[in-house]
């Protein structure tokens, strides 16, 4: 059965005063979150994103497209036979936040926030190697991630985590299994900065309950040029737990805000 989610994450309402983002020196009363991106899957379709990375190696054309819209949802479908151009992994992802003919550019010194709801079925499992479902990256071939939201097995247990990719700083981690087959609201906040001037905050809510609210300040959240978000399924084939299955991921109510 196709899942659907129409409600907007309440904490993401446009105009909320900034509160609790570590490393933020501007007084909360002097800044607010301004809505910059609010695509509709049913209306904007995949034009909501800057680029698509759908079966780049043309490994499974009979199942195309692997990224599509279903009603109010953006859907990413992964099959065990799918391969990326690097054949030790799989990738179906979208990048960036497009508004018509332009797209958002997240620059050093700025603070951004993305909120959305995600549906992770029990077939999309945590793995012993990487399974990323959100990344913050510098655009360009061969650039490494800055922040990753991942499904990872830790001592045999399925978890969902957020890490600063280099130097492998864990921001937070919580059990994945209770989130399977239900909608989870994501609130991710990022102050973009070099050296120790960056910070992140990561909040997950499920069934009206805050599952995790974790933050990290004094971290490097910038490489060069700009930061661009990515969503979808990007996973290694090196899993040793037998967790790779045909699966999918649904996203909806995607919003991006800038602190101004």
Backbone bond lengths (Angstrom), bond angles and torsions (degrees), N, CA, C in turn:
res aa  C-N    CA-C-N  psi(-1)  N-CA   C-N-CA  omega(-1)  CA-C   N-CA-C  phi
1 X - - - 1.464 - - 1.520 108.67 -
2 X 1.297 116.35 134.53 1.464 120.40 179.44 1.511 109.85 -77.57
3 X 1.323 115.91 127.72 1.457 121.03 179.45 1.517 109.25 -84.56
4 X 1.333 116.66 153.51 1.453 121.16 177.98 1.515 108.93 -140.47
5 X 1.320 116.56 148.58 1.457 121.33 179.94 1.503 108.21 -142.85
6 X 1.327 117.75 119.94 1.454 121.03 -176.05 1.526 112.65 -111.11
7 X 1.322 118.50 -17.68 1.454 119.79 -176.14 1.507 111.47 -75.13
8 X 1.317 116.16 147.16 1.462 121.93 178.92 1.515 108.46 -97.48
9 X 1.318 117.28 137.34 1.446 122.28 178.58 1.522 109.63 -56.30
10 X 1.332 115.52 116.78 1.447 119.93 -172.39 1.508 113.59 -59.46
11 X 1.311 117.95 -36.85 1.462 120.63 -177.20 1.504 112.93 -69.16
12 X 1.351 116.71 -9.14 1.455 119.48 -176.74 1.511 112.90 -98.12
13 X 1.314 118.84 10.97 1.453 120.87 -176.35 1.523 110.60 -57.60
14 X 1.342 114.63 140.05 1.466 119.75 -178.10 1.524 110.12 -61.53
15 X 1.345 115.50 137.21 1.452 120.35 176.05 1.506 114.89 92.77
16 X 1.342 118.54 1.63 1.459 119.46 176.43 1.528 109.63 -61.96
17 X 1.303 116.56 140.18 1.464 119.83 175.89 1.509 109.51 -68.12
18 X 1.321 116.35 146.09 1.462 120.69 177.07 1.519 108.73 -65.31
19 X 1.335 115.38 136.12 1.457 118.88 -179.95 1.506 109.81 -152.74
20 X 1.307 116.26 123.19 1.450 120.53 168.44 1.504 116.31 84.95
21 X 1.311 120.92 1.26 1.457 120.24 179.48 1.514 108.68 -77.01
22 X 1.333 117.59 114.35 1.468 119.54 -175.40 1.518 111.56 -63.24
23 X 1.304 115.45 144.76 1.451 121.40 178.24 1.515 113.22 86.07
24 X 1.339 117.47 -3.34 1.451 121.15 -178.31 1.521 109.22 -85.92
25 X 1.313 117.60 119.61 1.459 120.76 -175.78 1.519 112.29 -97.54
26 X 1.328 118.11 -16.62 1.461 120.56 179.39 1.520 109.67 -69.87
27 X 1.329 119.81 132.08 1.469 121.10 179.04 1.519 110.54 -57.03
28 X 1.345 116.48 141.64 1.452 120.72 -176.71 1.519 111.40 -57.77
29 X 1.332 117.41 -37.16 1.455 120.57 -176.69 1.515 112.66 -69.55
30 X 1.344 117.47 -15.18 1.465 120.35 -175.33 1.518 112.16 -100.33
31 X 1.324 117.80 1.55 1.462 119.96 -176.90 1.509 109.81 -139.46
32 X 1.315 116.13 153.90 1.455 120.22 177.20 1.515 110.00 -148.96
33 X 1.320 116.64 159.44 1.455 122.66 178.58 1.519 109.25 -82.04
34 X 1.324 116.58 121.44 1.459 122.37 179.59 1.530 109.11 -105.97
35 X 1.319 116.41 126.19 1.457 121.63 -178.72 1.525 110.50 -67.08
36 X 1.329 117.11 124.34 1.459 122.63 -179.25 1.528 113.49 -115.87
37 X 1.321 117.44 -16.03 1.476 119.65 -174.02 1.518 108.47 -157.35
38 X 1.332 116.95 126.59 1.464 120.87 -178.92 1.530 109.39 -150.92
39 X 1.330 117.66 69.65 1.462 120.67 -175.26 1.520 112.79 -71.67
40 X 1.319 114.39 154.68 1.458 122.05 172.85 1.523 107.94 -111.14
41 X 1.322 117.06 123.02 1.469 119.79 178.78 1.520 111.11 -61.31
42 X 1.323 116.71 -37.03 1.460 119.64 -176.55 1.524 112.44 -73.85
43 X 1.327 117.35 -26.37 1.469 120.91 -177.18 1.521 112.29 -103.91
44 X 1.319 117.01 -50.89 1.464 121.19 -176.01 1.518 113.21 -80.27
45 X 1.344 115.65 -22.16 1.475 120.42 -177.22 1.537 109.02 54.92
46 X 1.306 117.16 -146.67 1.464 120.93 -176.49 1.520 112.68 -79.34
47 X 1.335 117.59 -0.96 1.463 121.22 172.33 1.530 110.67 -68.35
48 X 1.321 117.01 -6.38 1.466 121.11 177.92 1.520 112.28 -67.86
49 X 1.340 116.92 -15.84 1.462 120.41 -172.07 1.523 111.25 -116.37
50 X 1.321 114.53 159.01 1.461 121.05 -179.27 1.528 111.24 -72.04
51 X 1.344 117.00 -46.97 1.465 121.23 178.81 1.519 109.99 -142.38
52 X 1.346 115.83 161.52 1.467 123.31 175.27 1.520 108.80 -120.23
53 X 1.317 116.14 138.62 1.464 122.10 173.46 1.527 106.96 -122.31
54 X 1.319 115.32 81.10 1.464 123.31 -175.58 1.522 108.64 -110.73
55 X 1.329 116.54 106.45 1.467 122.84 178.07 1.532 110.70 48.44
56 X 1.322 115.39 63.08 1.466 120.74 -175.41 1.526 112.72 -60.80
57 X 1.327 117.03 -26.37 1.467 120.66 -179.90 1.524 112.55 -90.66
58 X 1.336 117.43 1.69 1.470 121.31 -177.96 1.532 110.03 54.27
59 X 1.327 115.73 44.60 1.463 121.65 -175.05 1.520 113.79 -82.81
60 X 1.332 117.18 -21.80 1.468 120.69 -174.98 1.528 109.85 -145.15
61 X 1.348 117.12 62.14 1.470 119.93 -174.16 1.526 113.89 -64.25
62 X 1.314 117.46 -26.14 1.468 119.21 -178.45 1.526 111.97 -67.42
63 X 1.325 117.41 -18.43 1.465 120.99 179.97 1.523 112.71 -100.73
64 X 1.313 117.06 1.94 1.468 120.48 -176.93 1.531 110.95 -68.65
65 X 1.339 116.90 149.19 1.461 126.20 -4.03 1.524 111.42 -83.02
66 X 1.315 115.53 149.72 1.454 120.51 177.02 1.524 111.33 -87.86
67 X 1.338 116.31 -17.90 1.460 122.33 175.85 1.521 107.46 -116.98
68 X 1.323 116.59 124.01 1.466 120.30 -177.53 1.513 109.43 -156.14
69 X 1.333 115.78 178.68 1.457 120.82 176.19 1.516 109.25 -112.20
70 X 1.316 115.67 144.02 1.462 124.14 175.33 1.519 107.65 -132.11
71 X 1.325 116.75 100.98 1.457 119.43 -176.82 1.509 110.99 59.93
72 X 1.325 116.77 -120.58 1.464 121.96 -178.68 1.521 113.04 -87.31
73 X 1.336 117.87 1.81 1.461 121.06 -171.73 1.529 112.61 -110.68
74 X 1.326 114.85 145.96 1.461 121.61 164.93 1.534 106.58 -93.64
75 X 1.337 116.52 128.09 1.464 121.07 -175.01 1.530 110.62 -117.26
76 X 1.335 115.54 134.62 1.464 123.90 176.05 1.522 106.69 -119.55
77 X 1.325 117.06 117.77 1.458 121.54 -178.22 1.529 109.52 -110.82
78 X 1.322 116.50 127.95 1.458 122.01 -179.72 1.521 109.65 -119.94
79 X 1.335 116.33 132.48 1.461 122.75 175.87 1.523 108.72 -112.65
80 X 1.298 116.11 153.67 1.469 119.51 -177.86 1.521 111.83 -64.56
81 X 1.327 118.01 -21.15 1.470 120.66 -178.90 1.522 112.68 -87.77
82 X 1.325 118.24 -9.30 1.460 121.28 -178.21 1.524 110.49 -68.54
83 X 1.323 115.84 142.36 1.464 121.69 178.55 1.521 110.04 -135.63
84 X 1.325 114.69 146.65 1.455 121.08 173.41 1.526 108.40 -88.02
85 X 1.319 117.33 179.57 1.463 120.01 175.64 1.524 111.49 -65.12
86 X 1.334 117.13 -28.41 1.463 121.46 165.74 1.516 105.81 -90.05
87 X 1.320 117.36 111.05 1.461 121.05 -165.00 1.523 114.91 -75.25
88 X 1.340 117.64 0.87 1.462 120.23 176.14 1.522 112.18 -91.81
89 X 1.358 116.41 9.72 1.456 120.37 -175.72 1.525 111.02 -151.24
90 X 1.335 114.00 171.72 1.464 122.11 179.12 1.524 108.43 -126.93
91 X 1.335 116.81 147.18 1.462 119.42 -178.40 1.521 110.68 -153.64
92 X 1.322 115.80 121.21 1.463 123.08 165.07 1.525 105.55 -133.92
93 X 1.335 116.76 102.14 1.461 121.27 -174.76 1.528 111.38 -137.72
94 X 1.329 114.66 156.91 1.466 122.01 169.83 1.519 107.32 -115.11
95 X 1.325 116.06 154.32 1.462 120.03 -179.90 1.524 110.51 -128.77
96 X 1.319 114.96 149.57 1.458 121.43 169.10 1.512 115.20 72.96
97 X 1.327 113.75 172.62 1.466 123.23 -176.85 1.529 107.96 -125.15
98 X 1.315 116.53 105.20 1.471 121.21 -175.65 1.528 111.11 -97.20
99 X 1.334 114.53 137.37 1.457 122.72 171.24 1.522 107.81 -122.72
100 X 1.323 117.24 97.63 1.455 119.85 -178.85 1.513 111.31 64.96
101 X 1.329 116.94 -118.56 1.463 121.44 -177.89 1.528 112.67 -94.72
102 X 1.326 117.58 1.09 1.464 121.23 179.91 1.520 109.77 -122.70
103 X 1.321 115.96 171.43 1.451 120.70 178.14 1.520 109.23 -142.79
104 X 1.329 115.24 155.24 1.452 120.22 -178.79 1.518 110.82 -68.02
105 X 1.315 115.39 142.12 1.457 121.20 175.23 1.521 108.50 -122.24
106 X 1.314 114.96 113.63 1.456 121.55 -178.92 1.529 107.81 -89.70
107 X 1.331 116.89 118.38 1.459 121.42 -173.35 1.527 111.73 -112.87
108 X 1.332 114.47 160.47 1.454 121.20 177.89 1.528 109.87 -57.76
109 X 1.322 115.96 137.26 1.453 122.02 -179.09 1.513 113.75 92.97
110 X 1.326 117.53 -11.43 1.457 121.63 -179.36 1.529 110.61 -94.26
111 X 1.339 115.21 160.85 1.461 121.47 176.49 1.522 108.88 -123.26
112 X 1.335 115.55 126.91 1.464 122.13 -175.02 1.526 110.48 -126.62
113 X 1.309 113.85 158.66 1.467 121.15 -178.64 1.518 108.44 -142.85
114 X 1.327 117.02 133.31 1.460 120.93 172.22 1.521 108.19 -122.11
115 X 1.334 115.30 137.83 1.454 121.48 175.37 1.523 107.96 -129.34
116 X 1.304 115.66 146.42 1.466 121.23 177.57 1.521 108.92 -169.67
117 X 1.308 115.92 170.27 1.455 122.10 174.27 1.515 108.43 -112.83
118 X 1.335 116.09 139.41 1.463 120.62 179.80 1.519 110.18 -127.79
119 X 1.322 114.64 143.46 1.460 122.19 176.64 1.517 107.29 -115.55
120 X 1.331 115.73 113.31 1.462 122.10 -179.80 1.524 107.97 -107.81
121 X 1.335 118.92 106.64 1.465 119.95 177.95 1.529 110.66 -70.67
122 X 1.322 116.29 161.94 1.461 119.99 -179.09 1.518 112.33 -65.72
123 X 1.337 117.71 -15.81 1.469 120.98 176.93 1.527 112.42 -75.30
124 X 1.347 117.20 -18.21 1.464 121.20 176.22 1.525 106.89 -95.00
125 X 1.306 115.70 95.42 1.451 122.28 -170.32 1.527 111.81 -101.77
126 X 1.310 115.23 160.01 1.461 120.74 170.97 1.521 109.06 -72.01
127 X 1.329 116.38 149.20 1.463 121.65 -175.81 1.527 110.51 -127.84
128 X 1.322 115.32 165.18 1.461 120.56 -179.65 1.519 111.80 -75.18
129 X 1.330 116.64 -21.99 1.465 121.73 173.53 1.517 107.82 -110.40
130 X 1.326 118.61 -169.35 1.463 118.55 -169.91 1.526 113.26 -73.97
131 X 1.326 114.78 135.96 1.463 123.62 165.48 1.521 105.98 -135.21
132 X 1.336 116.66 97.76 1.463 121.82 -178.30 1.529 109.43 -94.58
133 X 1.336 116.52 137.63 1.461 120.61 175.88 1.525 111.27 -119.30
134 X 1.314 117.95 -3.56 1.462 123.39 169.59 1.514 107.23 -155.21
135 X 1.338 116.46 139.42 1.452 121.40 175.26 1.527 109.48 -136.75
136 X 1.318 115.46 151.19 1.456 122.27 166.54 1.518 106.02 -114.08
137 X 1.335 117.10 123.50 1.461 120.63 -172.50 1.525 111.12 -137.78
138 X 1.302 115.13 162.68 1.461 121.87 163.92 1.519 107.03 -83.58
139 X 1.334 119.62 129.41 1.465 119.87 177.41 1.522 111.51 -60.21
140 X 1.317 115.14 149.37 1.462 120.14 176.41 1.504 112.18 125.96
141 X 1.321 116.13 147.31 1.454 122.30 179.78 1.518 111.05 -63.48
142 X 1.329 115.94 131.55 1.458 120.76 175.15 1.506 115.72 82.90
143 X 1.326 118.83 1.61 1.464 120.21 178.66 1.524 109.81 -79.96
144 X 1.310 116.74 141.59 1.449 121.47 -179.21 1.522 112.10 -82.99
145 X 1.326 117.00 161.73 1.462 120.38 176.04 1.523 111.77 -69.93
146 X 1.313 115.08 157.19 1.461 121.61 174.40 1.525 109.55 -101.87
147 X 1.326 115.95 -48.15 1.464 123.37 177.68 1.515 107.82 -132.47
148 X 1.343 117.45 141.37 1.466 121.18 177.54 1.521 110.22 -133.13
149 X 1.322 115.71 137.50 1.462 123.12 168.57 1.526 105.84 -104.43
150 X 1.317 117.09 120.53 1.457 120.72 -166.63 1.523 111.63 -135.09
151 X 1.336 114.62 158.02 1.459 123.32 172.76 1.524 106.10 -105.96
152 X 1.332 117.03 112.30 1.461 120.59 -171.52 1.531 110.90 -134.12
153 X 1.331 115.50 137.10 1.464 120.67 172.69 1.528 109.12 -83.21
154 X 1.316 115.36 128.54 1.456 122.07 179.40 1.524 107.25 -125.79
155 X 1.324 116.00 113.51 1.472 121.67 -175.86 1.522 110.83 53.78
156 X 1.328 115.72 39.94 1.452 122.05 177.83 1.515 115.03 83.59
157 X 1.311 118.02 -5.07 1.457 122.39 -176.51 1.521 111.11 -98.40
158 X 1.334 117.25 137.18 1.460 121.42 178.31 1.530 109.59 -78.50
159 X 1.332 115.58 126.56 1.463 120.45 178.85 1.524 110.37 -134.39
160 X 1.313 115.23 163.92 1.457 122.49 167.69 1.526 106.08 -119.42
161 X 1.326 116.56 136.85 1.456 120.20 -173.13 1.516 111.23 -140.88
162 X 1.321 114.72 163.31 1.458 121.82 170.96 1.518 107.45 -126.16
163 X 1.347 115.80 131.25 1.457 121.52 -179.55 1.521 111.01 -132.58
164 X 1.320 115.46 145.74 1.454 121.61 160.74 1.522 104.38 -78.29
165 X 1.332 116.82 118.14 1.459 120.43 -167.86 1.523 112.67 -60.99
166 X 1.306 117.04 -46.05 1.463 121.68 175.65 1.525 108.34 -121.90
167 X 1.335 117.42 123.34 1.468 128.89 8.82 1.528 113.20 -100.94
168 X 1.317 117.48 59.89 1.464 122.97 173.70 1.533 111.53 61.67
169 X 1.333 115.58 54.84 1.461 121.02 -179.86 1.525 108.95 -96.71
170 X 1.318 117.22 120.14 1.457 121.75 177.37 1.523 109.50 -79.98
171 X 1.341 115.64 120.85 1.465 120.66 176.14 1.524 109.84 -84.98
172 X 1.334 116.43 -45.35 1.455 120.53 179.80 1.509 111.19 -168.65
173 X 1.332 115.60 159.79 1.469 121.33 -179.30 1.530 108.67 -153.43
174 X 1.332 116.64 141.94 1.455 120.76 178.04 1.519 109.68 -149.06
175 X 1.325 116.82 167.34 1.466 121.72 -177.87 1.525 110.82 -63.56
176 X 1.325 115.91 136.63 1.461 120.94 177.94 1.520 112.52 -87.42
177 X 1.315 117.89 -38.68 1.468 121.28 -170.94 1.533 112.70 -54.02
178 X 1.341 120.81 -42.93 1.473 119.30 178.64 1.529 113.84 -63.75
179 X 1.334 117.26 -15.80 1.465 121.24 -179.63 1.520 112.59 -93.53
180 X 1.329 116.80 -11.43 1.461 119.88 -179.11 1.528 111.24 -62.92
181 X 1.334 115.11 145.19 1.463 123.21 174.66 1.529 112.63 58.80
182 X 1.322 115.70 34.16 1.461 120.57 175.75 1.515 108.60 -152.85
183 X 1.326 115.37 168.15 1.456 120.25 -179.83 1.529 110.35 -90.11
184 X 1.310 115.56 133.37 1.460 122.49 178.17 1.521 108.89 -122.70
185 X 1.326 116.57 131.61 1.464 121.57 178.75 1.524 109.64 -90.12
186 X 1.327 115.36 133.40 1.462 122.74 -178.91 1.529 109.18 -113.06
187 X 1.309 116.20 133.59 1.463 122.80 173.65 1.525 106.41 -130.20
188 X 1.331 116.15 107.96 1.461 121.62 -177.44 1.517 108.97 -118.06
189 X 1.340 116.43 126.77 1.453 122.48 -178.34 1.526 108.99 -123.27
190 X 1.319 115.72 140.96 1.460 119.60 -173.95 1.526 110.50 -145.45
191 X 1.321 115.83 121.37 1.456 121.14 168.32 1.520 106.55 -93.29
192 X 1.320 116.79 122.00 1.455 121.92 -173.57 1.520 109.13 -89.14
193 X 1.346 114.97 120.41 1.452 117.71 -178.78 1.511 112.59 -163.92
194 X 1.322 115.71 150.25 1.462 122.82 177.52 1.521 111.22 -79.06
195 X 1.336 114.42 160.22 1.458 120.03 173.37 1.509 112.36 62.17
196 X 1.323 116.42 -114.01 1.462 121.10 -179.52 1.524 112.16 -113.91
197 X 1.323 117.20 20.18 1.470 119.91 -175.43 1.529 113.23 -96.69
198 X 1.338 117.81 0.11 1.454 120.86 -179.88 1.523 112.62 -97.09
199 X 1.326 115.65 164.13 1.454 121.21 176.60 1.523 109.63 -156.40
200 X 1.328 115.73 158.55 1.460 121.20 176.85 1.525 109.24 -140.00
201 X 1.319 115.20 154.18 1.463 122.54 171.53 1.520 107.65 -137.58
202 X 1.324 117.26 139.35 1.465 123.21 -173.83 1.525 109.19 -135.82
203 X 1.325 115.09 118.48 1.461 120.94 -178.19 1.524 108.75 -124.53
204 X 1.333 116.41 130.99 1.458 122.30 172.50 1.523 108.51 -119.15
205 X 1.344 115.64 134.33 1.454 121.16 175.14 1.520 108.84 -127.51
206 X 1.316 115.97 139.04 1.459 121.47 -178.60 1.523 108.57 -141.66
207 X 1.335 116.14 124.19 1.458 119.95 -179.62 1.511 113.25 60.38
208 X 1.334 116.80 33.69 1.452 120.45 179.89 1.511 114.13 79.69
209 X 1.316 117.79 3.79 1.464 122.48 -178.13 1.528 109.39 -111.49
210 X 1.324 117.12 135.04 1.455 120.82 174.64 1.522 108.64 -76.88
211 X 1.332 115.48 115.51 1.460 122.04 -177.45 1.519 110.38 -82.22
212 X 1.326 115.68 -41.56 1.459 120.81 178.69 1.520 108.70 -155.23
213 X 1.315 115.85 143.99 1.457 123.31 173.75 1.527 105.38 -139.97
214 X 1.314 116.09 96.97 1.465 121.59 -172.97 1.512 109.78 -124.87
215 X 1.313 116.65 147.60 1.460 120.59 -179.49 1.528 109.60 -145.04
216 X 1.322 113.31 160.68 1.470 120.02 177.65 1.525 108.13 -149.10
217 X 1.302 116.21 129.90 1.458 121.08 177.77 1.518 109.25 -117.74
218 X 1.339 115.37 171.63 1.456 120.40 179.73 1.510 113.21 68.69
219 X 1.344 116.81 35.44 1.462 121.45 -177.35 1.523 110.47 -123.02
220 X 1.314 115.49 162.58 1.467 122.75 179.67 1.524 108.85 -90.49
221 X 1.325 117.03 116.95 1.467 121.41 -179.10 1.525 111.84 -122.57
222 X 1.317 116.78 26.26 1.467 120.35 -179.11 1.520 109.50 -145.71
223 X 1.347 116.06 137.45 1.460 121.63 174.88 1.521 110.22 -107.18
224 X 1.351 116.15 -64.59 1.463 122.20 178.80 1.524 108.14 -168.51
225 X 1.310 116.27 163.20 1.463 124.14 174.35 1.524 111.50 65.67
226 X 1.332 117.32 -82.91 1.456 122.49 -177.41 1.529 109.32 -162.15
227 X 1.322 115.54 171.22 1.459 122.20 175.49 1.520 108.10 -107.31
228 X 1.332 116.01 137.77 1.463 120.65 179.02 1.534 109.51 -132.50
229 X 1.344 118.08 127.44 1.464 120.12 178.48 1.521 111.80 -76.29
230 X 1.336 114.66 153.46 1.461 122.41 174.84 1.527 108.46 -135.26
231 X 1.325 115.05 144.70 1.463 120.79 175.85 1.520 109.51 -135.30
232 X 1.318 116.05 153.70 1.460 121.59 177.17 1.512 110.14 140.10
233 X 1.325 115.78 -152.99 1.461 121.58 177.96 1.526 108.36 -120.17
234 X 1.315 115.19 121.56 1.462 121.99 179.07 1.522 106.19 -135.32
235 X 1.337 116.70 106.47 1.462 118.20 -172.66 1.525 112.60 -138.86
236 X 1.326 113.36 151.29 1.458 121.79 178.16 1.519 110.27 -81.25
237 X 1.337 115.37 148.46 1.458 120.83 174.68 1.529 111.62 -87.05
238 X 1.332 116.58 1.87 1.455 120.20 -176.48 1.515 114.61 -84.30
239 X 1.321 118.49 9.94 1.465 121.43 -179.96 1.524 111.20 -57.10
240 X 1.329 116.12 137.54 1.468 120.93 -179.73 1.522 112.76 -110.45
241 X 1.331 117.48 9.36 1.464 121.01 -176.01 1.520 113.59 -104.07
242 X 1.348 117.13 -0.62 1.461 119.88 -177.62 1.516 113.91 71.99
243 X 1.329 116.42 27.45 1.465 120.85 -173.13 1.524 114.56 -94.72
244 X 1.328 118.26 -4.34 1.463 120.07 -178.16 1.518 110.17 -78.95
245 X 1.320 115.65 117.54 1.460 123.06 179.53 1.522 109.24 -135.21
246 X 1.323 116.76 164.62 1.453 120.16 165.34 1.525 107.09 -60.07
247 X 1.319 116.80 133.59 1.462 119.10 -173.94 1.520 109.58 -156.91
248 X 1.311 115.54 -179.28 1.461 120.66 175.07 1.520 108.98 -153.79
249 X 1.327 114.97 169.97 1.458 123.86 176.67 1.514 107.14 -139.20
250 X 1.341 117.26 136.19 1.460 122.24 176.28 1.519 109.96 -115.31
251 X 1.329 116.09 137.89 1.462 122.57 175.19 1.518 109.10 -128.28
252 X 1.315 116.95 145.60 1.460 120.53 177.46 1.526 109.94 -155.03
253 X 1.328 115.73 170.11 1.469 122.47 179.53 1.525 111.84 52.42
254 X 1.315 116.80 45.18 1.461 120.83 -177.52 1.526 109.97 -78.62
255 X 1.330 115.12 130.35 1.457 122.36 -178.85 1.528 109.83 -137.56
256 X 1.332 116.51 147.70 1.459 121.41 172.73 1.532 107.54 -130.60
257 X 1.329 115.43 135.47 1.447 123.13 -179.29 1.518 109.95 -127.25
258 X 1.307 116.03 148.28 1.457 120.89 174.08 1.520 108.55 -116.70
259 X 1.301 117.20 138.31 1.460 121.83 177.00 1.520 108.44 -81.86
260 X 1.317 116.52 117.78 1.472 121.37 -178.15 1.527 109.57 -131.41
